[in-house]
Amino acid sequence: MTEFKLFNPAPDPPASYAAKATDSRGRLIQEAPPVNRSHFQRDRDRIIHSNAFRRMKHKTQVFVFHEGDYFRTRLTHSLEVAQIARTVARNLGVNEDLAEAVALAHDLGHTPFGHAGEEALSLKLKNVGGFDHNVQTLRILTRLEQRYAAFDGLNLSWETLEGVVKHNGPVLEPALAIKNYDSSHPLELESHAGLEAQIAAIADDIAYNTHDIDDGLRAQLFTIEAVANASPLVGRRLANIDKNWPDLDRQRRIYELVRALIGDLVHDLTMETARRLAVLRPSTANEIRKVGQPIASFSEEMTVNLDALRAFLRTNMYRHTQVNRMTSKAKRIVGDLFDLFVAEPQSLPAEWRKVAEEAEISKVYRVVGDYIAGMTDRYAMLEHQRLFEINSHSL
């Protein structure tokens, strides 16, 4: 019988400055090494199998869940970010699995109803440390997920947690939850993250800026001509599409535009980051952290173009009357639920009620905040209906 040769399922990437799974700084709780996958692949798999990841299916970016089935959710957005991050990481010779893991985890801490829900919870929790979705992501990854017999959280590797906490840069004024974790598993908060996390952060920018154009056009908040006139980057791409396909229908015209913009942004990010690497010539992943500035970046010209696009979306989408009205409703739902559960913790589900009834008031606030933050849009609306509509027959 011919023996089949097993190939290494996760070879370390070629670049000297890439994070190497074989050199990982390890996990807070020591575990046996993974079989047939790397440490970072194990991290990715644990994230995907978590309850928080699954709930992102019904947590929206800008539009409330019930507004339509085609608008992006936190889950579809995270998958798009991961795809972009893997592409850039591969082109630069760094660790695709780590970049993917950070990308998939970066939005786990978001509340229902996006930033509207976060604003409402932050206001309610202002006297006990406030609420920030990045901090909540760390709490989910290190405490709130309870799937494993040996530990709370997912017990991810140092590099993945560092990337999640610092993907937007050094954390110079850490929240209490970050301080507490850092005291037992130091994440070098004052430095930048490794290159893989920096790539994941900019992949997030690429995904939400381009796909918000798609969602905004689908919702008819603005016209394709309006965004083209406001953004030279969009204008050039749209002119090229219209030249090559003058009779293209509206929806395919939008798809072609979004596809082309993603390609332009990914190429610019890859080339500018490669240019900076050529100048700095780092020899290890740790040298990337010590540079004192981001390495993954757009060019100056692309940054100017993106600023124009962001300004357009801020005015014409995020502050649109239709979005403002949804935001107002969302804040009321979250605020109402929070006030009721704090005043009447007996209304919480059994497992949450037990924790709340045994805690002092400041911790009750955090327990209620955690419960609400974990809700999907749909579940938060249903809970509000059950608890506040007198004719509701749901319990």
C-alpha positions as CSV (number, residue, x, y, z in Angstrom):
1,M,0.0,0.0,0.0
2,T,1.4,3.4,-1.0
3,E,1.9,5.7,2.0
4,F,0.3,9.1,1.6
5,K,2.5,12.0,2.7
6,L,0.8,14.6,4.9
7,F,1.9,18.1,4.0
8,N,2.5,20.8,6.6
9,P,-1.0,22.4,7.0
10,A,0.3,25.7,8.1
11,P,3.9,26.6,7.0
12,D,5.3,29.9,8.4
13,P,5.2,32.7,5.9
14,P,8.4,33.7,4.1
15,A,8.9,37.3,5.3
16,S,11.3,37.7,8.2
17,Y,9.1,40.3,9.7
18,A,6.0,38.1,9.6
19,A,4.5,36.6,12.8
20,K,5.5,33.0,13.0
21,A,3.1,30.5,14.6
22,T,6.0,28.4,15.6
23,D,7.4,31.3,17.6
24,S,4.1,32.3,19.2
25,R,4.3,33.8,22.7
26,G,1.6,31.4,23.8
27,R,-1.7,31.6,25.6
28,L,-2.7,32.7,29.1
29,I,-3.7,29.1,30.0
30,Q,-1.2,26.6,28.6
31,E,-2.6,24.0,26.3
32,A,-1.3,21.0,24.3
33,P,-0.2,22.2,20.8
34,P,-2.8,22.0,18.0
35,V,-2.8,19.0,15.7
36,N,-2.8,19.6,11.9
37,R,-3.1,23.3,12.2
38,S,-1.2,26.2,13.6
39,H,-1.8,28.3,16.7
40,F,-3.3,31.1,14.6
41,Q,-5.6,28.6,12.7
42,R,-6.8,27.3,16.1
43,D,-7.6,30.9,17.1
44,R,-9.5,31.5,13.9
45,D,-11.5,28.3,14.3
46,R,-12.4,29.2,17.9
47,I,-13.6,32.6,16.8
48,I,-15.8,31.2,14.1
49,H,-17.3,28.6,16.4
50,S,-18.1,31.2,19.2
51,N,-21.6,32.3,20.1
52,A,-20.6,35.9,19.6
53,F,-19.5,35.3,16.0
54,R,-22.7,33.5,15.1
55,R,-24.8,36.4,16.6
56,M,-23.2,38.8,14.2
57,K,-25.4,37.4,11.5
58,H,-28.3,39.5,12.9
59,K,-26.3,42.6,14.0
60,T,-26.3,45.3,11.4
61,Q,-23.8,47.9,10.3
62,V,-25.9,51.0,9.5
63,F,-29.4,49.6,8.8
64,V,-31.6,47.9,11.3
65,F,-32.0,44.2,10.6
66,H,-35.7,44.3,9.6
67,E,-35.1,47.0,6.9
68,G,-34.0,44.5,4.3
69,D,-32.2,41.2,3.7
70,Y,-29.5,42.6,1.4
71,F,-27.9,45.1,3.7
72,R,-24.7,44.1,5.3
73,T,-24.5,42.7,8.8
74,R,-21.5,42.5,11.1
75,L,-21.0,38.9,10.0
76,T,-20.9,39.5,6.3
77,H,-18.7,42.6,6.9
78,S,-16.3,40.6,9.0
79,L,-16.0,37.9,6.3
80,E,-15.3,40.6,3.7
81,V,-12.6,42.2,6.0
82,A,-11.0,38.8,6.4
83,Q,-10.9,38.1,2.7
84,I,-9.2,41.5,2.0
85,A,-6.8,41.0,4.9
86,R,-5.7,37.6,3.6
87,T,-5.1,38.9,0.2
88,V,-2.9,41.8,1.4
89,A,-1.1,39.5,3.9
90,R,-0.3,37.0,1.2
91,N,1.0,39.6,-1.2
92,L,3.4,41.0,1.5
93,G,4.5,37.5,2.7
94,V,3.1,37.8,6.2
95,N,0.9,35.5,8.2
96,E,-2.5,35.2,6.5
97,D,-4.0,33.1,9.3
98,L,-3.2,35.7,12.0
99,A,-4.5,38.5,9.8
100,E,-7.7,36.5,9.2
101,A,-8.2,35.8,12.9
102,V,-7.9,39.4,13.9
103,A,-10.2,40.5,11.1
104,L,-12.9,37.9,12.1
105,A,-12.7,38.9,15.8
106,H,-12.6,42.7,15.4
107,D,-16.4,43.4,15.6
108,L,-17.4,40.7,18.1
109,G,-18.0,43.4,20.8
110,H,-20.6,45.4,18.9
111,T,-24.0,46.0,20.3
112,P,-27.3,45.5,18.5
113,F,-28.1,48.4,16.1
114,G,-24.4,49.3,15.5
115,H,-23.1,52.6,16.8
116,A,-26.5,53.7,17.9
117,G,-26.7,50.8,20.4
118,E,-23.1,51.5,21.5
119,E,-23.9,55.2,22.2
120,A,-26.9,54.3,24.3
121,L,-25.1,51.7,26.3
122,S,-22.1,53.9,26.9
123,L,-24.4,56.6,28.3
124,K,-26.1,54.2,30.6
125,L,-22.7,52.8,31.8
126,K,-20.8,56.1,32.1
127,N,-20.5,55.8,35.9
128,V,-19.0,52.3,35.8
129,G,-16.5,52.8,33.0
130,G,-18.7,53.3,29.9
131,F,-18.9,51.0,27.0
132,D,-16.6,50.5,24.0
133,H,-17.0,47.8,21.5
134,N,-13.2,47.2,21.3
135,V,-13.0,46.6,25.0
136,Q,-16.1,44.4,24.9
137,T,-14.4,42.3,22.2
138,L,-11.6,41.6,24.6
139,R,-14.0,40.7,27.4
140,I,-15.8,38.3,25.1
141,L,-12.6,36.6,24.0
142,T,-11.2,36.3,27.5
143,R,-14.2,36.0,29.8
144,L,-17.7,36.1,28.4
145,E,-17.6,33.1,26.0
146,Q,-17.9,30.0,28.1
147,R,-17.5,27.0,25.9
148,Y,-14.4,25.2,27.3
149,A,-14.0,23.1,30.5
150,A,-10.5,24.5,31.3
151,F,-11.0,28.2,31.0
152,D,-13.4,31.1,30.4
153,G,-13.1,32.9,27.0
154,L,-11.4,31.4,24.0
155,N,-7.8,31.4,25.4
156,L,-6.4,32.8,22.2
157,S,-2.7,33.3,21.4
158,W,-0.8,36.4,22.5
159,E,-0.5,37.6,18.9
160,T,-4.2,37.4,18.1
161,L,-5.2,39.2,21.3
162,E,-2.6,41.8,20.8
163,G,-3.8,42.4,17.3
164,V,-7.5,42.7,18.4
165,V,-6.7,45.1,21.2
166,K,-4.1,47.3,19.3
167,H,-5.4,47.0,15.7
168,N,-6.1,50.7,15.7
169,G,-2.8,51.6,17.3
170,P,-1.1,51.8,20.8
171,V,-3.5,51.8,23.8
172,L,-2.1,54.6,26.0
173,E,-5.2,55.0,28.3
174,P,-6.5,51.4,28.6
175,A,-9.9,50.7,30.0
176,L,-10.2,48.6,33.2
177,A,-10.9,45.4,31.4
178,I,-7.8,45.8,29.2
179,K,-5.7,46.7,32.3
180,N,-6.9,43.7,34.2
181,Y,-6.0,41.3,31.3
182,D,-2.7,43.0,30.6
183,S,-1.7,42.6,34.2
184,S,-1.6,38.8,33.8
185,H,-0.8,38.5,30.1
186,P,1.1,41.7,29.1
187,L,0.2,42.8,25.5
188,E,2.8,45.7,25.3
189,L,0.0,48.2,25.0
190,E,2.3,51.2,24.4
191,S,3.6,49.8,21.0
192,H,1.9,49.2,17.7
193,A,0.6,45.8,16.8
194,G,2.3,43.5,14.4
195,L,1.9,44.0,10.6
196,E,-0.9,41.4,10.3
197,A,-3.2,43.3,12.7
198,Q,-2.3,46.6,11.0
199,I,-3.4,45.0,7.7
200,A,-6.7,43.8,9.3
201,A,-7.5,47.3,10.5
202,I,-7.1,48.9,7.1
203,A,-8.9,46.0,5.5
204,D,-11.8,47.0,7.7
205,D,-11.6,50.6,6.3
206,I,-11.6,49.2,2.7
207,A,-14.6,47.0,3.4
208,Y,-16.9,49.4,5.1
209,N,-16.2,52.4,2.9
210,T,-16.8,50.6,-0.4
211,H,-19.7,48.5,0.8
212,D,-21.4,51.5,2.5
213,I,-21.5,53.0,-1.1
214,D,-23.3,49.8,-2.2
215,D,-25.8,49.8,0.8
216,G,-26.4,53.5,0.5
217,L,-27.2,53.2,-3.2
218,R,-29.4,50.2,-2.6
219,A,-31.3,52.2,0.1
220,Q,-31.6,55.1,-2.4
221,L,-30.0,57.6,0.1
222,F,-28.0,59.2,-2.7
223,T,-27.3,58.7,-6.4
224,I,-24.3,57.2,-8.0
225,E,-23.6,60.5,-9.8
226,A,-23.6,62.3,-6.5
227,V,-20.9,60.1,-4.9
228,A,-18.9,60.2,-8.2
229,N,-19.0,64.1,-8.2
230,A,-17.9,64.2,-4.5
231,S,-15.0,61.7,-4.8
232,P,-12.4,61.8,-7.6
233,L,-11.5,58.2,-6.9
234,V,-15.1,57.1,-7.5
235,G,-15.5,59.5,-10.4
236,R,-12.6,58.1,-12.3
237,R,-13.7,54.6,-11.8
238,L,-17.3,55.3,-12.8
239,A,-16.2,57.1,-16.0
240,N,-14.1,54.1,-17.0
241,I,-17.0,51.7,-16.4
242,D,-19.4,53.8,-18.4
243,K,-16.8,54.0,-21.2
244,N,-16.3,50.3,-21.4
245,W,-20.0,49.3,-20.8
246,P,-22.2,52.3,-21.7
247,D,-25.5,50.3,-21.6
248,L,-24.9,48.6,-18.2
249,D,-27.9,48.3,-16.0
250,R,-27.9,50.2,-12.7
251,Q,-27.2,47.3,-10.3
252,R,-24.3,45.9,-12.4
253,R,-22.9,49.4,-12.7
254,I,-22.9,49.6,-8.9
255,Y,-21.3,46.2,-8.5
256,E,-18.6,47.0,-11.0
257,L,-17.9,50.3,-9.2
258,V,-17.6,48.6,-5.8
259,R,-15.4,45.8,-7.2
260,A,-13.1,48.3,-8.9
261,L,-12.8,50.5,-5.8
262,I,-11.8,47.5,-3.6
263,G,-9.2,46.6,-6.2
264,D,-7.8,50.1,-6.2
265,L,-7.6,50.3,-2.4
266,V,-6.1,46.9,-2.0
267,H,-3.4,47.6,-4.6
268,D,-2.6,51.0,-3.1
269,L,-2.4,49.6,0.4
270,T,-0.1,46.7,-0.8
271,M,2.3,49.0,-2.7
272,E,2.6,51.7,-0.1
273,T,3.1,49.2,2.7
274,A,5.8,47.4,0.5
275,R,7.5,50.8,-0.1
276,R,7.6,51.5,3.7
277,L,9.0,48.0,4.4
278,A,11.7,48.5,1.7
279,V,12.8,51.7,3.5
280,L,12.7,50.3,7.0
281,R,14.0,46.8,6.2
282,P,12.7,45.2,9.5
283,S,14.1,41.8,10.2
284,T,11.6,40.6,12.8
285,A,8.0,41.0,13.7
286,N,9.0,42.7,16.9
287,E,10.9,45.4,14.9
288,I,7.5,46.3,13.3
289,R,6.1,46.9,16.8
290,K,9.0,49.2,17.8
291,V,9.0,51.5,14.7
292,G,6.7,54.0,16.4
293,Q,4.4,54.5,13.5
294,P,2.1,52.3,11.4
295,I,3.7,50.4,8.5
296,A,0.5,49.3,6.8
297,S,-0.9,52.4,5.2
298,F,-2.4,54.0,2.1
299,S,-0.4,56.5,0.0
300,E,-0.9,60.2,0.6
301,E,-2.9,60.6,-2.6
302,M,-5.2,57.7,-1.7
303,T,-5.7,59.0,1.8
304,V,-6.9,62.4,0.4
305,N,-9.3,60.5,-1.9
306,L,-10.6,58.4,1.0
307,D,-11.1,61.5,3.1
308,A,-13.4,62.9,0.5
309,L,-15.4,59.7,0.2
310,R,-15.7,59.5,4.0
311,A,-17.0,63.1,4.2
312,F,-19.6,62.3,1.6
313,L,-20.8,59.2,3.4
314,R,-20.9,61.0,6.7
315,T,-23.2,63.7,5.3
316,N,-25.3,61.7,2.9
317,M,-25.6,58.4,4.6
318,Y,-24.7,58.3,8.3
319,R,-26.6,61.6,9.0
320,H,-29.4,60.9,6.5
321,T,-32.9,61.5,8.0
322,Q,-33.9,57.9,7.4
323,V,-30.8,56.6,9.2
324,N,-31.3,59.2,12.0
325,R,-34.8,58.0,12.6
326,M,-33.6,54.4,12.9
327,T,-30.8,55.5,15.2
328,S,-33.3,57.3,17.4
329,K,-35.5,54.2,17.7
330,A,-32.5,52.0,18.4
331,K,-31.3,54.2,21.2
332,R,-34.7,54.1,22.8
333,I,-35.0,50.4,22.6
334,V,-31.5,49.9,24.2
335,G,-32.2,52.6,26.9
336,D,-35.6,51.2,27.8
337,L,-34.2,47.6,28.1
338,F,-31.3,48.7,30.3
339,D,-33.4,50.8,32.7
340,L,-35.9,48.0,33.1
341,F,-33.4,45.2,33.7
342,V,-31.4,47.3,36.3
343,A,-34.6,48.2,38.1
344,E,-36.1,44.6,37.8
345,P,-33.2,42.1,37.4
346,Q,-35.8,39.4,38.0
347,S,-36.9,40.0,34.4
348,L,-33.5,38.8,33.1
349,P,-33.2,35.2,31.8
350,A,-32.3,32.7,34.6
351,E,-28.5,32.5,34.0
352,W,-28.1,36.3,33.9
353,R,-30.6,36.9,36.8
354,K,-28.5,34.6,39.1
355,V,-25.4,36.7,38.5
356,A,-27.2,40.0,38.8
357,E,-28.9,39.1,42.0
358,E,-25.6,38.2,43.7
359,A,-23.8,41.4,42.6
360,E,-23.5,44.9,43.9
361,I,-25.2,47.6,42.0
362,S,-22.2,48.7,39.9
363,K,-21.7,45.1,38.8
364,V,-25.4,44.7,38.0
365,Y,-25.0,47.6,35.5
366,R,-22.2,45.7,33.8
367,V,-24.1,42.4,33.8
368,V,-27.1,44.1,32.2
369,G,-24.8,45.8,29.7
370,D,-23.2,42.5,28.8
371,Y,-26.7,40.9,28.3
372,I,-27.9,43.7,26.0
373,A,-24.6,44.0,24.1
374,G,-24.9,40.3,23.2
375,M,-28.4,40.7,21.7
376,T,-29.0,40.8,18.0
377,D,-31.1,43.6,16.5
378,R,-34.0,41.2,16.0
379,Y,-33.9,39.8,19.6
380,A,-33.6,43.3,21.1
381,M,-36.7,44.4,19.2
382,L,-38.5,41.3,20.3
383,E,-37.5,41.7,24.0
384,H,-38.7,45.3,23.9
385,Q,-42.0,44.3,22.4
386,R,-42.4,41.5,25.1
387,L,-41.7,43.9,28.0
388,F,-43.2,47.2,26.9
389,E,-46.2,46.4,24.7
390,I,-49.2,45.6,26.9
391,N,-50.9,43.6,24.2
392,S,-47.9,41.4,23.4
393,H,-48.6,37.7,24.0
394,S,-44.9,36.8,23.9
395,L,-43.0,35.9,27.1
